[in-house]
Amino acid sequence: MKYLFDASALLNIIRSYGDLAIDFLKNNYIIQLAFYEIGNAIWKELFLIKSIDLEEALFLLGLVGKLSHYLILLEDSDSSVILEIAYKLGITFYDASYVVAAAEKGLALITDDNKLIRKIENGEDFLEERFGQALKVFSTEDLSEEF
């Protein structure tokens, strides 16, 4: 099974496994949005929460960049489909971007956003009808049990 990682999952895997994260990421998928969301999450921890210093923030960002070379970057999905899914599932356009990309490519979505997981599970019949196949969704905890 191939995976699409959202920003929450990618950042958590990199934090947990460092360079060893390559075992999870290699030959799996990402969308461009994830890099911006990760950058924003790191900025938030640095500037607003002050839970990390600049050195750690730069290290994390560098590690994301290094490990991203092992991921396959997907083309952007049709924005009208993304908006439709966001509306039908009651999720953000950002989250719907991951859902649509995974569903269109037949990938399992890896996310640590529990609210998103619930919304996908609640809308599984709609998603299966819309894309012609079920969308599998897992957390990084579920994924780490496989490795």
Backbone as CSV, one residue per row, in Angstrom:
resi,resn,N_x,N_y,N_z,CA_x,CA_y,CA_z,C_x,C_y,C_z
1,MET,0.845,-1.179,0.000,0.000,0.000,0.000,0.891,1.243,0.000
2,LYS,0.515,2.224,-0.800,1.234,3.494,-0.869,0.466,4.544,-0.076
3,TYR,1.203,5.534,0.448,0.633,6.515,1.361,0.832,7.941,0.875
4,LEU,-0.138,8.792,1.221,-0.006,10.234,1.089,0.066,10.787,2.506
5,PHE,1.130,11.508,2.811,1.314,12.079,4.142,0.828,13.517,4.161
6,ASP,0.030,13.865,5.178,-0.303,15.270,5.358,0.768,15.898,6.247
7,ALA,0.671,17.200,6.453,1.708,17.924,7.190,1.850,17.430,8.626
8,SER,0.730,17.171,9.293,0.801,16.734,10.693,1.546,15.414,10.814
9,ALA,1.252,14.496,9.923,1.901,13.182,9.955,3.373,13.282,9.592
10,LEU,3.668,14.043,8.559,5.056,14.172,8.116,5.926,14.778,9.210
11,LEU,5.448,15.840,9.834,6.220,16.486,10.896,6.388,15.557,12.098
12,ASN,5.351,14.833,12.468,5.455,13.910,13.606,6.411,12.758,13.326
13,ILE,6.396,12.233,12.120,7.321,11.149,11.768,8.759,11.648,11.795
14,ILE,8.982,12.833,11.252,10.340,13.389,11.243,10.812,13.663,12.662
15,ARG,9.938,14.184,13.499,10.312,14.428,14.901,10.618,13.119,15.635
16,SER,9.829,12.110,15.380,9.987,10.838,16.093,11.179,10.026,15.618
17,TYR,11.448,10.078,14.326,12.442,9.159,13.760,13.664,9.833,13.149
18,GLY,13.659,11.148,13.015,14.800,11.843,12.424,15.137,11.280,11.061
19,ASP,16.421,11.014,10.824,16.864,10.480,9.531,16.246,9.115,9.224
20,LEU,15.866,8.374,10.254,15.262,7.056,10.037,13.847,7.153,9.457
21,ALA,13.307,8.354,9.419,11.973,8.556,8.840,11.929,8.132,7.383
22,ILE,13.091,8.056,6.769,13.151,7.630,5.365,12.464,6.281,5.163
23,ASP,12.527,5.404,6.170,11.886,4.089,6.060,10.376,4.211,5.853
24,PHE,9.765,5.228,6.442,8.325,5.449,6.292,8.006,6.197,4.998
25,LEU,8.886,7.111,4.630,8.572,8.063,3.578,8.943,7.625,2.170
26,LYS,9.984,6.845,2.048,10.545,6.526,0.733,9.482,5.968,-0.222
27,ASN,9.423,6.593,-1.392,8.513,6.195,-2.476,7.035,6.340,-2.132
28,ASN,6.740,7.183,-1.152,5.361,7.537,-0.863,5.126,8.970,-1.324
29,TYR,4.000,9.562,-0.974,3.553,10.780,-1.639,3.299,11.945,-0.687
30,ILE,3.337,13.133,-1.287,3.103,14.391,-0.581,2.478,15.369,-1.581
31,ILE,1.785,16.368,-1.076,1.349,17.466,-1.945,2.119,18.718,-1.539
32,GLN,2.215,19.671,-2.439,3.012,20.884,-2.207,2.572,21.622,-0.947
33,LEU,1.289,21.654,-0.691,0.745,22.354,0.469,1.410,21.917,1.770
34,ALA,1.782,20.663,1.876,2.356,20.137,3.121,3.597,20.907,3.546
35,PHE,4.429,21.301,2.599,5.659,22.017,2.945,5.348,23.368,3.586
36,TYR,4.346,24.057,3.078,3.960,25.348,3.639,3.311,25.180,5.010
37,GLU,2.495,24.149,5.153,1.867,23.900,6.457,2.914,23.535,7.506
38,ILE,3.907,22.756,7.117,4.974,22.399,8.054,5.776,23.635,8.425
39,GLY,6.112,24.448,7.435,6.831,25.690,7.717,6.057,26.571,8.674
40,ASN,4.755,26.662,8.487,3.920,27.468,9.369,3.850,26.877,10.777
41,ALA,3.770,25.554,10.879,3.736,24.904,12.202,5.044,25.150,12.956
42,ILE,6.158,25.065,12.248,7.458,25.314,12.876,7.557,26.778,13.302
43,TRP,7.124,27.690,12.435,7.122,29.112,12.776,6.280,29.371,14.025
44,LYS,5.116,28.737,14.097,4.218,28.912,15.241,4.898,28.475,16.544
45,GLU,5.579,27.324,16.489,6.285,26.834,17.678,7.438,27.755,18.061
46,LEU,8.084,28.324,17.075,9.216,29.221,17.304,8.759,30.586,17.797
47,PHE,7.844,31.197,17.085,7.503,32.595,17.314,6.369,32.812,18.306
48,LEU,5.318,32.019,18.211,4.150,32.230,19.066,4.211,31.441,20.366
49,ILE,4.446,30.143,20.241,4.457,29.278,21.424,5.787,29.350,22.158
50,LYS,6.847,29.606,21.395,8.215,29.688,21.924,8.661,28.377,22.574
51,SER,8.238,27.266,21.967,8.607,25.947,22.493,9.901,25.423,21.878
52,ILE,10.373,26.068,20.812,11.657,25.712,20.202,12.419,26.999,19.908
53,ASP,13.736,26.877,19.775,14.533,28.045,19.412,14.802,28.037,17.908
54,LEU,15.429,29.101,17.423,15.669,29.230,15.990,16.536,28.097,15.459
55,GLU,17.521,27.687,16.228,18.404,26.603,15.798,17.616,25.309,15.560
56,GLU,16.733,24.969,16.499,15.924,23.756,16.343,14.944,23.893,15.178
57,ALA,14.362,25.084,15.026,13.426,25.319,13.924,14.121,25.128,12.579
58,LEU,15.310,25.686,12.445,16.059,25.544,11.192,16.480,24.101,10.958
59,PHE,16.845,23.408,12.029,17.213,21.993,11.911,16.024,21.174,11.403
60,LEU,14.863,21.385,12.016,13.651,20.656,11.610,13.299,20.942,10.152
61,LEU,13.336,22.215,9.791,13.015,22.588,8.421,14.003,21.966,7.434
62,GLY,15.271,21.943,7.806,16.284,21.312,6.960,16.056,19.823,6.805
63,LEU,15.666,19.176,7.892,15.392,17.737,7.854,14.180,17.438,6.972
64,VAL,13.171,18.284,7.055,11.999,18.133,6.181,12.437,18.229,4.722
65,GLY,13.253,19.224,4.419,13.740,19.389,3.051,14.555,18.201,2.576
66,LYS,15.418,17.712,3.448,16.271,16.566,3.101,15.426,15.317,2.831
67,LEU,14.489,15.036,3.717,13.681,13.823,3.588,12.631,13.926,2.487
68,SER,12.280,15.155,2.118,11.268,15.325,1.068,11.747,14.792,-0.279
69,HIS,13.054,14.672,-0.446,13.597,14.143,-1.704,13.237,12.674,-1.908
70,TYR,12.816,12.012,-0.856,12.444,10.599,-0.947,10.950,10.414,-1.200
71,LEU,10.220,11.523,-1.213,8.777,11.495,-1.443,8.464,11.889,-2.883
72,ILE,7.338,11.428,-3.372,6.883,11.775,-4.716,5.862,12.905,-4.581
73,LEU,6.134,14.015,-5.258,5.257,15.185,-5.197,4.132,15.038,-6.218
74,LEU,2.892,15.075,-5.731,1.724,14.957,-6.611,1.365,16.310,-7.219
75,GLU,0.807,16.262,-8.409,0.262,17.466,-9.048,-0.950,17.939,-8.240
76,ASP,-1.245,19.223,-8.334,-2.414,19.765,-7.652,-3.688,19.173,-8.246
77,SER,-4.656,18.925,-7.387,-5.967,18.435,-7.823,-6.827,19.611,-8.270
78,ASP,-7.925,19.297,-8.919,-8.869,20.306,-9.392,-9.490,21.020,-8.187
79,SER,-9.383,22.342,-8.161,-9.865,23.104,-7.004,-11.376,22.995,-6.814
80,SER,-12.136,22.808,-7.884,-13.589,22.671,-7.722,-13.942,21.356,-7.028
81,VAL,-13.182,20.301,-7.302,-13.398,19.021,-6.614,-13.014,19.168,-5.141
82,ILE,-11.916,19.859,-4.886,-11.479,20.076,-3.500,-12.557,20.831,-2.722
83,LEU,-13.100,21.888,-3.322,-14.141,22.667,-2.647,-15.388,21.824,-2.397
84,GLU,-15.773,21.003,-3.363,-16.928,20.113,-3.195,-16.721,19.186,-1.997
85,ILE,-15.544,18.577,-1.897,-15.255,17.642,-0.805,-15.200,18.390,0.526
86,ALA,-14.601,19.575,0.531,-14.549,20.382,1.758,-15.961,20.668,2.262
87,TYR,-16.838,21.037,1.345,-18.223,21.341,1.700,-18.961,20.102,2.199
88,LYS,-18.873,19.019,1.442,-19.621,17.796,1.779,-19.165,17.180,3.102
89,LEU,-17.858,17.239,3.386,-17.347,16.634,4.623,-17.283,17.622,5.789
90,GLY,-17.443,18.908,5.502,-17.344,19.915,6.557,-15.916,20.078,7.060
91,ILE,-14.968,20.081,6.114,-13.546,20.222,6.461,-12.977,21.427,5.722
92,THR,-11.768,21.829,6.088,-11.139,22.959,5.421,-10.734,22.593,3.999
93,PHE,-10.543,23.608,3.188,-10.057,23.419,1.824,-8.686,22.746,1.861
94,TYR,-7.846,23.145,2.829,-6.518,22.527,2.981,-6.648,21.024,3.202
95,ASP,-7.476,20.640,4.173,-7.648,19.213,4.471,-8.248,18.468,3.279
96,ALA,-9.190,19.103,2.610,-9.807,18.471,1.442,-8.787,18.251,0.325
97,SER,-7.755,19.091,0.267,-6.695,18.905,-0.738,-6.018,17.555,-0.572
98,TYR,-5.772,17.175,0.671,-5.161,15.867,0.942,-6.139,14.736,0.626
99,VAL,-7.381,14.908,1.037,-8.401,13.878,0.820,-8.572,13.602,-0.673
100,VAL,-8.700,14.650,-1.459,-8.901,14.487,-2.900,-7.673,13.853,-3.549
101,ALA,-6.489,14.329,-3.200,-5.265,13.768,-3.791,-5.154,12.278,-3.491
102,ALA,-5.403,11.898,-2.246,-5.318,10.481,-1.868,-6.389,9.662,-2.587
103,ALA,-7.615,10.168,-2.596,-8.723,9.430,-3.217,-8.513,9.267,-4.721
104,GLU,-8.065,10.320,-5.383,-7.866,10.247,-6.835,-6.750,9.282,-7.225
105,LYS,-5.740,9.173,-6.388,-4.586,8.323,-6.708,-4.666,6.943,-6.069
106,GLY,-5.721,6.682,-5.297,-5.862,5.379,-4.646,-4.837,5.156,-3.546
107,LEU,-4.471,6.234,-2.852,-3.485,6.169,-1.773,-4.189,6.196,-0.425
108,ALA,-3.576,5.596,0.579,-4.064,5.739,1.949,-3.551,7.078,2.469
109,LEU,-4.394,7.804,3.175,-4.012,9.087,3.753,-3.488,8.867,5.162
110,ILE,-2.305,9.403,5.437,-1.721,9.344,6.775,-1.827,10.736,7.375
111,THR,-2.553,10.846,8.486,-2.745,12.118,9.168,-2.803,11.890,10.672
112,ASP,-2.344,12.872,11.424,-2.493,12.819,12.875,-3.546,13.811,13.355
113,ASP,-4.373,14.262,12.443,-5.487,15.150,12.742,-6.714,14.275,13.016
114,ASN,-6.982,14.040,14.290,-8.081,13.142,14.677,-9.446,13.627,14.196
115,LYS,-9.629,14.927,14.166,-10.896,15.480,13.672,-11.069,15.138,12.192
116,LEU,-10.001,15.253,11.419,-10.063,14.908,9.995,-10.344,13.420,9.811
117,ILE,-9.711,12.589,10.603,-9.956,11.139,10.525,-11.441,10.848,10.755
118,ARG,-12.030,11.467,11.778,-13.457,11.257,12.069,-14.345,11.727,10.911
119,LYS,-14.017,12.878,10.351,-14.820,13.415,9.243,-14.748,12.487,8.026
120,ILE,-13.563,11.952,7.753,-13.412,11.017,6.630,-14.200,9.746,6.904
121,GLU,-14.091,9.225,8.124,-14.832,8.006,8.477,-16.336,8.237,8.376
122,ASN,-16.805,9.403,8.816,-18.238,9.715,8.730,-18.708,9.873,7.285
123,GLY,-17.804,10.286,6.405,-18.163,10.488,5.007,-17.685,9.390,4.083
124,GLU,-17.353,8.225,4.650,-16.747,7.167,3.828,-17.657,6.697,2.692
125,ASP,-18.962,6.606,2.928,-19.872,6.170,1.858,-19.890,7.185,0.716
126,PHE,-19.970,8.467,1.072,-19.944,9.523,0.060,-18.636,9.484,-0.731
127,LEU,-17.513,9.357,-0.040,-16.209,9.342,-0.719,-16.076,8.146,-1.656
128,GLU,-16.547,6.998,-1.197,-16.468,5.801,-2.040,-17.328,5.973,-3.297
129,GLU,-18.500,6.539,-3.125,-19.368,6.775,-4.280,-18.748,7.824,-5.214
130,ARG,-18.185,8.880,-4.640,-17.627,9.992,-5.437,-16.384,9.581,-6.219
131,PHE,-15.516,8.762,-5.601,-14.238,8.412,-6.227,-14.165,6.968,-6.716
132,GLY,-15.217,6.185,-6.455,-15.252,4.816,-6.951,-14.417,3.834,-6.156
133,GLN,-13.934,4.269,-5.005,-13.170,3.382,-4.121,-13.141,3.986,-2.721
134,ALA,-12.959,3.135,-1.742,-12.897,3.599,-0.357,-11.575,4.321,-0.123
135,LEU,-11.614,5.338,0.720,-10.397,6.044,1.126,-9.970,5.499,2.480
136,LYS,-8.774,4.954,2.530,-8.233,4.468,3.797,-7.477,5.607,4.457
137,VAL,-7.649,5.722,5.771,-6.976,6.776,6.520,-6.387,6.167,7.783
138,PHE,-5.144,6.541,8.074,-4.425,6.024,9.233,-3.680,7.158,9.923
139,SER,-3.362,6.947,11.193,-2.490,7.871,11.920,-1.055,7.357,11.833
140,THR,-0.104,8.179,12.243,1.288,7.715,12.247,1.477,6.593,13.261
141,GLU,0.674,6.600,14.308,0.745,5.509,15.288,0.346,4.187,14.630
142,ASP,-0.721,4.214,13.840,-1.136,3.014,13.095,-0.034,2.572,12.140
143,LEU,0.557,3.529,11.474,1.595,3.240,10.490,2.838,2.657,11.145
144,SER,3.222,3.194,12.296,4.443,2.717,12.961,4.307,1.272,13.423
145,GLU,3.074,0.816,13.636,2.853,-0.584,14.014,3.162,-1.526,12.858
146,GLU,3.066,-1.010,11.612,3.363,-1.825,10.437,4.858,-1.995,10.213
147,PHE,5.648,-1.018,10.692,7.089,-1.037,10.412,7.881,-1.661,11.527
